[in-house]
């Protein structure tokens, strides 16, 4: 196969209409644009969504959804995820190194989900009320 032999398949390219060639082709004189009006003029166009001055649909409908910028830098960690860590004192750097939270995380909160089987000490990490009880039951402690 050579570049000079490549051709599009049969029927892939439709021939454009030849307008302004007399009354016999039904596209003579006004060329299928009708009489007068904005769409009949050359360069007569309007922006996408324009409704003749009426408030356009995309502006009438309410905006939906919201992405919190704070949420980008904060993460939640379950109790059972702490079981796999070897460190006795756990902070954000250890969680990032263990690939439990993303690299750009600045705030971490431990939530009560699952069970904690070993005593761990948390440093600089927020904890929910239920998770704090579970950590202390396992023999660990929470430093603020």
C-alpha positions in Angstrom: 0.0 0.0 0.0 1.3 3.4 -0.9 0.1 6.9 0.1 -0.6 7.9 -3.4 -3.0 4.9 -3.9 -5.2 5.5 -0.8 -8.8 6.4 -1.7 -11.9 6.8 0.4 -14.5 4.1 0.0 -17.4 4.4 -2.5 -20.1 6.8 -1.2 -17.9 8.2 1.7 -17.6 11.6 0.0 -20.8 13.3 -1.0 -20.6 15.8 -3.8 -21.6 19.4 -2.7 -24.7 21.0 -4.2 -24.0 23.4 -7.1 -26.1 26.4 -6.3 -27.1 29.4 -8.4 -27.2 27.6 -11.7 -30.7 28.6 -12.9 -34.3 27.5 -12.2 -33.9 24.0 -13.6 -31.9 22.7 -10.6 -34.3 24.2 -7.9 -31.3 25.9 -6.3 -31.1 28.9 -8.7 -31.5 32.6 -7.9 -31.8 32.5 -4.0 -29.8 29.2 -3.9 -32.1 27.5 -1.4 -31.9 30.3 1.2 -35.4 31.7 0.7 -36.2 35.4 0.5 -34.7 38.1 2.8 -33.9 37.6 6.5 -30.7 37.1 8.4 -30.1 33.6 7.2 -30.4 34.7 3.5 -27.6 37.3 3.8 -23.9 36.5 3.4 -22.3 36.4 6.8 -25.7 36.3 8.4 -25.2 34.0 11.4 -25.7 34.1 15.1 -24.0 32.5 18.1 -24.8 28.9 19.1 -27.8 28.8 21.3 -29.2 32.2 20.2 -33.0 32.3 20.4 -33.7 35.6 18.8 -33.2 37.6 21.9 -35.1 35.3 24.2 -33.1 34.1 27.2 -31.4 31.0 25.8 -32.0 27.5 27.3 -28.5 27.1 28.6 -28.9 30.3 30.7 -32.5 29.6 31.8 -31.7 26.2 33.4 -30.0 26.2 36.8 -26.4 25.2 37.2 -26.0 21.7 38.5 -23.2 20.2 40.5 -20.2 21.5 42.4 -16.6 20.4 42.8 -15.1 21.4 46.1 -11.5 22.7 45.8 -10.9 21.7 49.4 -11.9 18.2 48.7 -9.0 17.9 46.3 -6.5 18.0 49.1 -8.3 16.0 51.8 -8.8 12.2 52.1 -10.6 9.7 54.2 -9.0 6.5 55.5 -10.8 3.5 56.9 -9.7 1.8 60.1 -9.0 -1.5 58.4 -6.5 0.2 56.1 -4.3 1.0 59.1 -3.8 -2.7 59.7 -1.5 -3.1 56.8 1.0 -0.4 57.9 4.2 -1.4 59.7 4.8 1.9 61.4 3.8 2.4 65.1 3.4 6.2 64.7 1.3 7.1 61.7 1.2 10.5 60.0 0.3 11.9 56.6 3.7 11.2 55.1 3.5 7.5 56.0 0.0 7.2 54.5 1.3 8.8 51.2 4.3 6.5 51.2 2.0 3.4 51.7 -0.1 4.6 48.7 -3.3 4.8 50.9 -3.9 8.5 50.1 -2.9 10.6 47.0 0.5 12.5 47.0 -1.1 16.0 47.1 -3.2 15.2 50.3 -2.9 17.8 53.1 -5.7 16.7 55.4 -6.6 13.2 56.4 -9.5 11.9 58.5 -9.8 8.4 59.9 -13.3 7.0 59.8 -14.8 4.1 61.6 -15.1 1.4 58.9 -13.8 -2.0 59.5 -11.8 -3.2 62.5 -8.4 -2.3 63.8 -6.4 -5.3 65.0 -3.2 -3.6 66.4 -2.3 -0.6 68.5 -1.3 2.4 66.5 -0.4 6.0 67.4 -1.8 8.8 65.1 0.0 12.1 64.8 -1.5 15.1 63.0 -4.5 13.2 61.6 -8.1 14.0 62.4 -10.3 11.2 63.7 -14.0 10.7 64.0 -15.6 10.0 67.4 -16.3 6.3 66.7 -12.8 5.7 65.1 -11.1 7.3 68.2 -12.9 4.9 70.5 -11.9 2.0 68.3 -8.3 3.0 68.2 -8.2 3.4 72.0 -9.9 0.0 72.5 -7.1 -1.6 70.4 -4.5 0.0 72.7 -3.5 3.0 70.5 -3.6 6.7 70.9 -4.5 9.9 69.0 -2.3 13.0 69.1 -3.8 16.2 67.8 
